[in-house]
């Protein structure tokens, strides 16, 4: 899209790539549907900022229904990996 036609200004950090590393659901038919699902767990991670490519990688993983103490009617796992590029002219990385 032409820079002049954009109705908004882009943020200095832009997502270049988004990948689904894991997407799974497992249903346990031996557990009643009404059983508690329990909470969920979020894990995040990132790479070091690459000053040459102006990029950083970020990971997020969410899991629910996975518990040692209690069986859940289903388990769900989603893991995403993102690659972001930073415009250092408009964002201070220090």
PyMOL commands that set and color helices and strands:
alter all, ss='L'
color gray80, all
select helices_A, chain A and resi 3-5
alter helices_A, ss='H'
color red, helices_A
select strands_A, chain A and resi 13-27+40-46+55-64+74-86
alter strands_A, ss='S'
color yellow, strands_A
deselect
rebuild
show_as cartoon
